[in-house]
Amino acid sequence: MDLQDQLKNLFPEHIQEEQTSENKASDIWMQDDPIICKYEKRKGKPITILEGYTGATEDFKKLAKEIKTKLSVGGSFKDDKIIIQGDYRDKIMQMLKDKGFNVKRVGG
């Protein structure tokens, strides 16, 4: 008996809502303009920068956190830009396209 079954026994009237990836994607505001995904080297180390999101800052922070956890890399959110450590342009662009964003590759 796992934890979910134990909780169902304790709280039989509770209805659990399951969120799928489509529901999570609808929480983030979609835009018409493409998000720019570019590659730079800072201090000799590669980074991927995402910029051009015109929605709420909190939505962009959620997106940054999701990208970092899915790729298991470090990064930050500064000045309305997501900075990811490493060259992950292809993977990030595919993730954003799956969510429904328009993405434009800049820099090679």
N, CA, C and O atoms as CSV, one atom per row, in Angstrom:
chain,resi,resn,atom,element,x,y,z
A,1,MET,N,N,0.852,-1.174,0.000
A,1,MET,CA,C,0.000,0.000,0.000
A,1,MET,C,C,0.897,1.236,0.000
A,1,MET,O,O,1.673,1.455,0.930
A,2,ASP,N,N,0.779,2.028,-1.045
A,2,ASP,CA,C,1.614,3.216,-1.127
A,2,ASP,C,C,0.927,4.406,-0.468
A,2,ASP,O,O,-0.182,4.292,0.053
A,3,LEU,N,N,1.595,5.527,-0.501
A,3,LEU,CA,C,1.117,6.725,0.175
A,3,LEU,C,C,-0.200,7.225,-0.402
A,3,LEU,O,O,-1.062,7.688,0.346
A,4,GLN,N,N,-0.370,7.141,-1.703
A,4,GLN,CA,C,-1.610,7.600,-2.330
A,4,GLN,C,C,-2.807,6.790,-1.835
A,4,GLN,O,O,-3.867,7.355,-1.568
A,5,ASP,N,N,-2.645,5.473,-1.712
A,5,ASP,CA,C,-3.734,4.630,-1.218
A,5,ASP,C,C,-4.053,4.939,0.241
A,5,ASP,O,O,-5.219,4.937,0.636
A,6,GLN,N,N,-3.035,5.201,1.032
A,6,GLN,CA,C,-3.261,5.544,2.434
A,6,GLN,C,C,-4.021,6.863,2.563
A,6,GLN,O,O,-4.910,6.997,3.403
A,7,LEU,N,N,-3.662,7.829,1.726
A,7,LEU,CA,C,-4.366,9.109,1.762
A,7,LEU,C,C,-5.816,8.963,1.312
A,7,LEU,O,O,-6.698,9.630,1.852
A,8,LYS,N,N,-6.076,8.095,0.326
A,8,LYS,CA,C,-7.447,7.863,-0.118
A,8,LYS,C,C,-8.281,7.232,0.993
A,8,LYS,O,O,-9.467,7.531,1.132
A,9,ASN,N,N,-7.654,6.356,1.785
A,9,ASN,CA,C,-8.369,5.749,2.905
A,9,ASN,C,C,-8.668,6.762,4.001
A,9,ASN,O,O,-9.734,6.719,4.615
A,10,LEU,N,N,-7.735,7.668,4.247
A,10,LEU,CA,C,-7.937,8.685,5.287
A,10,LEU,C,C,-8.925,9.769,4.866
A,10,LEU,O,O,-9.710,10.247,5.684
A,11,PHE,N,N,-8.889,10.157,3.592
A,11,PHE,CA,C,-9.733,11.238,3.080
A,11,PHE,C,C,-10.496,10.753,1.845
A,11,PHE,O,O,-10.128,11.097,0.722
A,12,PRO,N,N,-11.551,9.961,2.038
A,12,PRO,CA,C,-12.245,9.396,0.879
A,12,PRO,C,C,-13.003,10.428,0.044
A,12,PRO,O,O,-13.230,10.205,-1.146
A,13,GLU,N,N,-13.400,11.554,0.647
A,13,GLU,CA,C,-14.171,12.544,-0.104
A,13,GLU,C,C,-13.301,13.499,-0.916
A,13,GLU,O,O,-13.816,14.272,-1.724
A,14,HIS,N,N,-11.986,13.450,-0.707
A,14,HIS,CA,C,-11.082,14.346,-1.429
A,14,HIS,C,C,-10.923,13.879,-2.866
A,14,HIS,O,O,-10.699,12.697,-3.129
A,15,ILE,N,N,-11.041,14.829,-3.797
A,15,ILE,CA,C,-10.861,14.531,-5.216
A,15,ILE,C,C,-9.533,15.130,-5.641
A,15,ILE,O,O,-9.322,16.337,-5.532
A,16,GLN,N,N,-8.651,14.288,-6.120
A,16,GLN,CA,C,-7.329,14.737,-6.523
A,16,GLN,C,C,-7.355,15.164,-7.980
A,16,GLN,O,O,-7.827,14.424,-8.843
A,17,GLU,N,N,-6.839,16.375,-8.255
A,17,GLU,CA,C,-6.741,16.872,-9.619
A,17,GLU,C,C,-5.348,16.576,-10.138
A,17,GLU,O,O,-4.350,16.936,-9.514
A,18,GLU,N,N,-5.291,15.926,-11.268
A,18,GLU,CA,C,-3.997,15.627,-11.869
A,18,GLU,C,C,-3.741,16.622,-12.977
A,18,GLU,O,O,-4.576,16.817,-13.860
A,19,GLN,N,N,-2.559,17.262,-12.924
A,19,GLN,CA,C,-2.186,18.200,-13.970
A,19,GLN,C,C,-1.306,17.483,-14.979
A,19,GLN,O,O,-0.346,16.800,-14.622
A,20,THR,N,N,-1.650,17.651,-16.229
A,20,THR,CA,C,-0.820,17.102,-17.287
A,20,THR,C,C,0.075,18.208,-17.821
A,20,THR,O,O,-0.015,19.353,-17.380
A,21,SER,N,N,0.919,17.874,-18.750
A,21,SER,CA,C,1.828,18.878,-19.300
A,21,SER,C,C,1.056,19.950,-20.068
A,21,SER,O,O,1.515,21.089,-20.155
A,22,GLU,N,N,-0.134,19.599,-20.640
A,22,GLU,CA,C,-0.928,20.603,-21.340
A,22,GLU,C,C,-1.471,21.633,-20.360
A,22,GLU,O,O,-1.506,22.823,-20.673
A,23,ASN,N,N,-1.897,21.190,-19.174
A,23,ASN,CA,C,-2.414,22.127,-18.182
A,23,ASN,C,C,-1.313,23.034,-17.666
A,23,ASN,O,O,-1.549,24.223,-17.454
A,24,LYS,N,N,-0.131,22.512,-17.463
A,24,LYS,CA,C,0.981,23.325,-16.993
A,24,LYS,C,C,1.384,24.344,-18.051
A,24,LYS,O,O,1.736,25.476,-17.718
A,25,ALA,N,N,1.337,23.957,-19.306
A,25,ALA,CA,C,1.715,24.881,-20.368
A,25,ALA,C,C,0.702,26.007,-20.496
A,25,ALA,O,O,1.062,27.123,-20.871
A,26,SER,N,N,-0.577,25.724,-20.184
A,26,SER,CA,C,-1.582,26.770,-20.305
A,26,SER,C,C,-1.471,27.790,-19.179
A,26,SER,O,O,-2.047,28.873,-19.283
A,27,ASP,N,N,-0.746,27.477,-18.105
A,27,ASP,CA,C,-0.540,28.431,-17.029
A,27,ASP,C,C,0.383,29.564,-17.459
A,27,ASP,O,O,0.330,30.654,-16.889
A,28,ILE,N,N,1.215,29.324,-18.443
A,28,ILE,CA,C,2.180,30.322,-18.905
A,28,ILE,C,C,1.586,31.045,-20.109
A,28,ILE,O,O,1.028,30.419,-21.011
A,29,TRP,N,N,1.713,32.371,-20.112
A,29,TRP,CA,C,1.148,33.183,-21.182
A,29,TRP,C,C,1.930,32.972,-22.464
A,29,TRP,O,O,3.158,33.063,-22.479
A,30,MET,N,N,1.208,32.690,-23.543
A,30,MET,CA,C,1.830,32.499,-24.850
A,30,MET,C,C,1.878,33.832,-25.580
A,30,MET,O,O,1.013,34.685,-25.384
A,31,GLN,N,N,2.879,34.008,-26.412
A,31,GLN,CA,C,3.053,35.267,-27.131
A,31,GLN,C,C,3.197,34.995,-28.613
A,31,GLN,O,O,3.464,33.871,-29.038
A,32,ASP,N,N,3.012,36.064,-29.400
A,32,ASP,CA,C,3.127,35.931,-30.850
A,32,ASP,C,C,4.574,36.071,-31.323
A,32,ASP,O,O,4.999,35.372,-32.243
A,33,ASP,N,N,5.327,36.973,-30.694
A,33,ASP,CA,C,6.722,37.179,-31.080
A,33,ASP,C,C,7.576,35.999,-30.628
A,33,ASP,O,O,7.303,35.405,-29.585
A,34,PRO,N,N,8.600,35.655,-31.393
A,34,PRO,CA,C,9.436,34.509,-30.996
A,34,PRO,C,C,10.357,34.842,-29.828
A,34,PRO,O,O,10.790,35.982,-29.661
A,35,ILE,N,N,10.643,33.826,-29.030
A,35,ILE,CA,C,11.645,33.937,-27.979
A,35,ILE,C,C,12.999,33.711,-28.644
A,35,ILE,O,O,13.168,32.763,-29.410
A,36,ILE,N,N,13.953,34.571,-28.353
A,36,ILE,CA,C,15.270,34.484,-28.983
A,36,ILE,C,C,16.175,33.605,-28.133
A,36,ILE,O,O,16.344,33.843,-26.937
A,37,CYS,N,N,16.753,32.591,-28.757
A,37,CYS,CA,C,17.650,31.654,-28.091
A,37,CYS,C,C,19.034,31.837,-28.701
A,37,CYS,O,O,19.251,31.509,-29.868
A,38,LYS,N,N,19.973,32.364,-27.909
A,38,LYS,CA,C,21.293,32.616,-28.462
A,38,LYS,C,C,22.388,32.022,-27.584
A,38,LYS,O,O,22.179,31.696,-26.416
A,39,TYR,N,N,23.548,31.897,-28.188
A,39,TYR,CA,C,24.704,31.253,-27.579
A,39,TYR,C,C,25.814,32.285,-27.433
A,39,TYR,O,O,26.086,33.053,-28.356
A,40,GLU,N,N,26.448,32.296,-26.271
A,40,GLU,CA,C,27.595,33.175,-26.038
A,40,GLU,C,C,28.630,32.416,-25.228
A,40,GLU,O,O,28.359,31.359,-24.658
A,41,LYS,N,N,29.825,32.991,-25.197
A,41,LYS,CA,C,30.862,32.491,-24.302
A,41,LYS,C,C,31.229,33.616,-23.365
A,41,LYS,O,O,31.560,34.717,-23.805
A,42,ARG,N,N,31.171,33.346,-22.085
A,42,ARG,CA,C,31.578,34.316,-21.080
A,42,ARG,C,C,32.674,33.693,-20.233
A,42,ARG,O,O,32.499,32.631,-19.637
A,43,LYS,N,N,33.793,34.371,-20.194
A,43,LYS,CA,C,34.969,33.878,-19.479
A,43,LYS,C,C,35.366,32.491,-19.960
A,43,LYS,O,O,35.817,31.660,-19.172
A,44,GLY,N,N,35.200,32.242,-21.249
A,44,GLY,CA,C,35.603,30.992,-21.855
A,44,GLY,C,C,34.617,29.848,-21.681
A,44,GLY,O,O,34.872,28.738,-22.150
A,45,LYS,N,N,33.489,30.100,-21.013
A,45,LYS,CA,C,32.511,29.038,-20.783
A,45,LYS,C,C,31.242,29.311,-21.585
A,45,LYS,O,O,30.793,30.455,-21.657
A,46,PRO,N,N,30.655,28.268,-22.192
A,46,PRO,CA,C,29.465,28.477,-23.021
A,46,PRO,C,C,28.214,28.694,-22.172
A,46,PRO,O,O,28.045,28.064,-21.129
A,47,ILE,N,N,27.335,29.597,-22.632
A,47,ILE,CA,C,26.037,29.805,-21.996
A,47,ILE,C,C,24.982,29.953,-23.080
A,47,ILE,O,O,25.284,30.340,-24.209
A,48,THR,N,N,23.751,29.644,-22.727
A,48,THR,CA,C,22.606,29.818,-23.604
A,48,THR,C,C,21.722,30.888,-22.983
A,48,THR,O,O,21.410,30.827,-21.794
A,49,ILE,N,N,21.320,31.863,-23.780
A,49,ILE,CA,C,20.509,32.970,-23.288
A,49,ILE,C,C,19.157,32.958,-23.996
A,49,ILE,O,O,19.089,32.860,-25.221
A,50,LEU,N,N,18.085,33.058,-23.217
A,50,LEU,CA,C,16.729,33.181,-23.749
A,50,LEU,C,C,16.221,34.570,-23.405
A,50,LEU,O,O,16.264,34.980,-22.245
A,51,GLU,N,N,15.743,35.292,-24.402
A,51,GLU,CA,C,15.219,36.637,-24.159
A,51,GLU,C,C,14.096,36.922,-25.137
A,51,GLU,O,O,13.911,36.206,-26.121
A,52,GLY,N,N,13.350,37.978,-24.852
A,52,GLY,CA,C,12.281,38.377,-25.748
A,52,GLY,C,C,10.906,37.959,-25.291
A,52,GLY,O,O,9.955,38.059,-26.067
A,53,TYR,N,N,10.755,37.484,-24.041
A,53,TYR,CA,C,9.440,37.099,-23.529
A,53,TYR,C,C,8.724,38.356,-23.055
A,53,TYR,O,O,9.288,39.137,-22.289
A,54,THR,N,N,7.493,38.559,-23.501
A,54,THR,CA,C,6.769,39.777,-23.177
A,54,THR,C,C,5.692,39.574,-22.119
A,54,THR,O,O,4.962,40.515,-21.808
A,55,GLY,N,N,5.574,38.388,-21.565
A,55,GLY,CA,C,4.560,38.114,-20.547
A,55,GLY,C,C,5.018,38.548,-19.167
A,55,GLY,O,O,5.932,39.359,-19.022
A,56,ALA,N,N,4.362,37.992,-18.155
A,56,ALA,CA,C,4.682,38.328,-16.773
A,56,ALA,C,C,6.041,37.759,-16.383
A,56,ALA,O,O,6.461,36.712,-16.875
A,57,THR,N,N,6.710,38.469,-15.494
A,57,THR,CA,C,8.032,38.041,-15.042
A,57,THR,C,C,7.947,36.715,-14.297
A,57,THR,O,O,8.834,35.871,-14.428
A,58,GLU,N,N,6.892,36.529,-13.520
A,58,GLU,CA,C,6.730,35.279,-12.761
A,58,GLU,C,C,6.604,34.080,-13.696
A,58,GLU,O,O,7.137,33.010,-13.402
A,59,ASP,N,N,5.907,34.244,-14.815
A,59,ASP,CA,C,5.788,33.148,-15.784
A,59,ASP,C,C,7.141,32.784,-16.374
A,59,ASP,O,O,7.448,31.608,-16.570
A,60,PHE,N,N,7.950,33.806,-16.656
A,60,PHE,CA,C,9.280,33.559,-17.227
A,60,PHE,C,C,10.178,32.880,-16.198
A,60,PHE,O,O,11.012,32.050,-16.558
A,61,LYS,N,N,10.015,33.225,-14.916
A,61,LYS,CA,C,10.785,32.570,-13.859
A,61,LYS,C,C,10.385,31.107,-13.734
A,61,LYS,O,O,11.239,30.244,-13.535
A,62,LYS,N,N,9.075,30.820,-13.851
A,62,LYS,CA,C,8.618,29.424,-13.816
A,62,LYS,C,C,9.219,28.636,-14.973
A,62,LYS,O,O,9.645,27.492,-14.809
A,63,LEU,N,N,9.246,29.264,-16.140
A,63,LEU,CA,C,9.814,28.619,-17.317
A,63,LEU,C,C,11.300,28.352,-17.126
A,63,LEU,O,O,11.800,27.295,-17.511
A,64,ALA,N,N,12.009,29.313,-16.530
A,64,ALA,CA,C,13.437,29.140,-16.267
A,64,ALA,C,C,13.672,27.976,-15.314
A,64,ALA,O,O,14.569,27.162,-15.533
A,65,LYS,N,N,12.876,27.896,-14.269
A,65,LYS,CA,C,13.035,26.813,-13.304
A,65,LYS,C,C,12.754,25.463,-13.942
A,65,LYS,O,O,13.456,24.487,-13.679
A,66,GLU,N,N,11.734,25.409,-14.775
A,66,GLU,CA,C,11.386,24.149,-15.445
A,66,GLU,C,C,12.506,23.699,-16.387
A,66,GLU,O,O,12.841,22.515,-16.437
A,67,ILE,N,N,13.077,24.639,-17.126
A,67,ILE,CA,C,14.178,24.305,-18.049
A,67,ILE,C,C,15.386,23.798,-17.264
A,67,ILE,O,O,16.000,22.798,-17.636
A,68,LYS,N,N,15.721,24.492,-16.179
A,68,LYS,CA,C,16.896,24.097,-15.400
A,68,LYS,C,C,16.717,22.717,-14.775
A,68,LYS,O,O,17.660,21.926,-14.755
A,69,THR,N,N,15.524,22.417,-14.266
A,69,THR,CA,C,15.320,21.114,-13.644
A,69,THR,C,C,15.267,20.004,-14.686
A,69,THR,O,O,15.766,18.904,-14.448
A,70,LYS,N,N,14.664,20.284,-15.838
A,70,LYS,CA,C,14.555,19.247,-16.861
A,70,LYS,C,C,15.914,18.900,-17.456
A,70,LYS,O,O,16.178,17.740,-17.770
A,71,LEU,N,N,16.783,19.908,-17.614
A,71,LEU,CA,C,18.108,19.668,-18.176
A,71,LEU,C,C,19.155,19.357,-17.107
A,71,LEU,O,O,20.268,18.946,-17.434
A,72,SER,N,N,18.809,19.547,-15.842
A,72,SER,CA,C,19.732,19.325,-14.713
A,72,SER,C,C,20.994,20.167,-14.851
A,72,SER,O,O,22.112,19.668,-14.722
A,73,VAL,N,N,20.791,21.448,-15.115
A,73,VAL,CA,C,21.912,22.372,-15.245
A,73,VAL,C,C,21.656,23.598,-14.374
A,73,VAL,O,O,20.548,23.806,-13.879
A,74,GLY,N,N,22.682,24.390,-14.199
A,74,GLY,CA,C,22.552,25.630,-13.461
A,74,GLY,C,C,22.161,26.762,-14.387
A,74,GLY,O,O,22.250,26.653,-15.609
A,75,GLY,N,N,21.732,27.840,-13.781
A,75,GLY,CA,C,21.355,28.994,-14.564
A,75,GLY,C,C,20.774,30.063,-13.661
A,75,GLY,O,O,20.708,29.900,-12.443
A,76,SER,N,N,20.355,31.156,-14.271
A,76,SER,CA,C,19.779,32.247,-13.491
A,76,SER,C,C,18.795,33.019,-14.345
A,76,SER,O,O,18.697,32.823,-15.557
A,77,PHE,N,N,18.060,33.914,-13.671
A,77,PHE,CA,C,17.122,34.797,-14.331
A,77,PHE,C,C,17.513,36.217,-13.961
A,77,PHE,O,O,17.388,36.616,-12.803
A,78,LYS,N,N,17.986,36.984,-14.941
A,78,LYS,CA,C,18.418,38.359,-14.693
A,78,LYS,C,C,17.979,39.250,-15.843
A,78,LYS,O,O,18.057,38.851,-17.005
A,79,ASP,N,N,17.524,40.442,-15.530
A,79,ASP,CA,C,17.206,41.463,-16.530
A,79,ASP,C,C,16.307,40.924,-17.644
A,79,ASP,O,O,16.573,41.163,-18.822
A,80,ASP,N,N,15.250,40.201,-17.281
A,80,ASP,CA,C,14.309,39.609,-18.231
A,80,ASP,C,C,14.987,38.676,-19.220
A,80,ASP,O,O,14.571,38.585,-20.375
A,81,LYS,N,N,16.028,37.984,-18.776
A,81,LYS,CA,C,16.726,36.990,-19.587
A,81,LYS,C,C,16.928,35.739,-18.748
A,81,LYS,O,O,17.173,35.817,-17.544
A,82,ILE,N,N,16.823,34.590,-19.392
A,82,ILE,CA,C,17.171,33.325,-18.747
A,82,ILE,C,C,18.563,32.954,-19.227
A,82,ILE,O,O,18.812,32.884,-20.430
A,83,ILE,N,N,19.470,32.718,-18.288
A,83,ILE,CA,C,20.838,32.349,-18.622
A,83,ILE,C,C,21.059,30.917,-18.145
A,83,ILE,O,O,20.976,30.637,-16.949
A,84,ILE,N,N,21.340,30.015,-19.079
A,84,ILE,CA,C,21.554,28.598,-18.787
A,84,ILE,C,C,23.023,28.275,-19.030
A,84,ILE,O,O,23.584,28.653,-20.058
A,85,GLN,N,N,23.638,27.584,-18.094
A,85,GLN,CA,C,25.049,27.213,-18.239
A,85,GLN,C,C,25.181,26.072,-19.238
A,85,GLN,O,O,24.576,25.014,-19.067
A,86,GLY,N,N,25.970,26.291,-20.275
A,86,GLY,CA,C,26.200,25.267,-21.288
A,86,GLY,C,C,25.468,25.588,-22.575
A,86,GLY,O,O,24.623,26.482,-22.620
A,87,ASP,N,N,25.801,24.850,-23.618
A,87,ASP,CA,C,25.186,25.035,-24.932
A,87,ASP,C,C,24.059,24.018,-25.085
A,87,ASP,O,O,24.293,22.889,-25.515
A,88,TYR,N,N,22.846,24.415,-24.734
A,88,TYR,CA,C,21.669,23.549,-24.798
A,88,TYR,C,C,20.618,24.136,-25.722
A,88,TYR,O,O,19.424,23.947,-25.492
A,89,ARG,N,N,21.038,24.848,-26.770
A,89,ARG,CA,C,20.086,25.524,-27.645
A,89,ARG,C,C,19.093,24.561,-28.268
A,89,ARG,O,O,17.893,24.834,-28.276
A,90,ASP,N,N,19.565,23.449,-28.784
A,90,ASP,CA,C,18.673,22.516,-29.479
A,90,ASP,C,C,17.636,21.923,-28.533
A,90,ASP,O,O,16.454,21.853,-28.871
A,91,LYS,N,N,18.069,21.498,-27.356
A,91,LYS,CA,C,17.147,20.896,-26.392
A,91,LYS,C,C,16.134,21.915,-25.873
A,91,LYS,O,O,14.949,21.608,-25.740
A,92,ILE,N,N,16.608,23.129,-25.579
A,92,ILE,CA,C,15.717,24.165,-25.072
A,92,ILE,C,C,14.712,24.574,-26.140
A,92,ILE,O,O,13.531,24.759,-25.845
A,93,MET,N,N,15.173,24.716,-27.373
A,93,MET,CA,C,14.262,25.094,-28.454
A,93,MET,C,C,13.195,24.027,-28.668
A,93,MET,O,O,12.035,24.355,-28.918
A,94,GLN,N,N,13.572,22.762,-28.572
A,94,GLN,CA,C,12.588,21.686,-28.730
A,94,GLN,C,C,11.577,21.696,-27.586
A,94,GLN,O,O,10.386,21.479,-27.808
A,95,MET,N,N,12.047,21.948,-26.358
A,95,MET,CA,C,11.140,22.020,-25.206
A,95,MET,C,C,10.137,23.158,-25.376
A,95,MET,O,O,8.947,22.985,-25.115
A,96,LEU,N,N,10.618,24.316,-25.813
A,96,LEU,CA,C,9.730,25.467,-25.981
A,96,LEU,C,C,8.748,25.259,-27.130
A,96,LEU,O,O,7.593,25.678,-27.045
A,97,LYS,N,N,9.205,24.613,-28.204
A,97,LYS,CA,C,8.298,24.327,-29.323
A,97,LYS,C,C,7.215,23.345,-28.895
A,97,LYS,O,O,6.068,23.469,-29.324
A,98,ASP,N,N,7.558,22.374,-28.059
A,98,ASP,CA,C,6.565,21.429,-27.565
A,98,ASP,C,C,5.518,22.123,-26.697
A,98,ASP,O,O,4.365,21.694,-26.642
A,99,LYS,N,N,5.923,23.193,-26.023
A,99,LYS,CA,C,4.993,23.955,-25.204
A,99,LYS,C,C,4.126,24.901,-26.025
A,99,LYS,O,O,3.107,25.390,-25.537
A,100,GLY,N,N,4.526,25.162,-27.273
A,100,GLY,CA,C,3.730,26.019,-28.148
A,100,GLY,C,C,4.333,27.385,-28.396
A,100,GLY,O,O,3.684,28.232,-29.009
A,101,PHE,N,N,5.546,27.628,-27.944
A,101,PHE,CA,C,6.204,28.903,-28.167
A,101,PHE,C,C,6.849,28.957,-29.541
A,101,PHE,O,O,7.229,27.926,-30.096
A,102,ASN,N,N,6.972,30.155,-30.085
A,102,ASN,CA,C,7.780,30.377,-31.287
A,102,ASN,C,C,9.183,30.690,-30.820
A,102,ASN,O,O,9.369,31.536,-29.946
A,103,VAL,N,N,10.174,30.021,-31.387
A,103,VAL,CA,C,11.554,30.196,-30.962
A,103,VAL,C,C,12.409,30.518,-32.172
A,103,VAL,O,O,12.258,29.913,-33.234
A,104,LYS,N,N,13.311,31.480,-32.000
A,104,LYS,CA,C,14.226,31.871,-33.073
A,104,LYS,C,C,15.649,31.659,-32.603
A,104,LYS,O,O,16.024,32.116,-31.524
A,105,ARG,N,N,16.439,30.971,-33.402
A,105,ARG,CA,C,17.837,30.696,-33.060
A,105,ARG,C,C,18.727,31.802,-33.584
A,105,ARG,O,O,18.639,32.185,-34.751
A,106,VAL,N,N,19.583,32.314,-32.718
A,106,VAL,CA,C,20.483,33.404,-33.089
A,106,VAL,C,C,21.893,32.992,-32.695
A,106,VAL,O,O,22.095,32.442,-31.612
A,107,GLY,N,N,22.854,33.246,-33.544
A,107,GLY,CA,C,24.250,33.007,-33.191
A,107,GLY,C,C,24.768,31.637,-33.563
A,107,GLY,O,O,25.313,30.931,-32.715
A,108,GLY,N,N,24.613,31.255,-34.793
A,108,GLY,CA,C,25.244,30.034,-35.258
A,108,GLY,C,C,24.370,28.854,-35.388
A,108,GLY,O,O,24.833,27.782,-35.777
